[in-house]
Amino acid sequence: MELLYALQRLDVRLFFAVFRQGERRLVRQVARALSRSADGYLYVLVPALLWLAGAGGVSRLVLLLILSLALERSLYWLLKNGLRRRRPQDFIPSFRSIIVAADKFSFPSGHTSAAFLLATATTIVYRDPAVAMYAWATSIAFSRVILGVHYPGDTLAGALMGSGTALFVATQLGL
């Protein structure tokens, strides 16, 4: 149990180190925009734009995304509601987040998980956009901490879960 308390204390210290980066107005505005970009519409928009551009492999990407997101969202819901880790605003006395999250619990970060799932799935099918996609997904993770709704550990878990789910499903599909 002492290990869990030590990890929580470390996560809170890391949280404040990242959160303080958002004290500048421009950083907060960028964090809000980045966070919104992972609200879900890109998971439909990316394949649609690739299809309109005539890219090959769109059907593989769509199948990978549908199956991966179905599994990831199920895992996310079970973990989030099973572990019930309180968000920073609900745990740290006198702390207020920049935004109010749509759900109550923080572990794992759903925005981060879905972003890394999209980055991994796109990279599996197309390879070339890997740097851009993972840079975007990483910025989502940081934005969630800067906005005060997740601890760094939540976003790390989300990144591992999203990427791991896409890799697992891709392996099952033989991609």
PyMOL commands that set and color helices and strands:
alter all, ss='L'
color gray80, all
select helices_A, chain A and resi 2-23+25-37+42-52+58-83+88-91+110-126+130-146+152-173
alter helices_A, ss='H'
color red, helices_A
deselect
rebuild
show_as cartoon
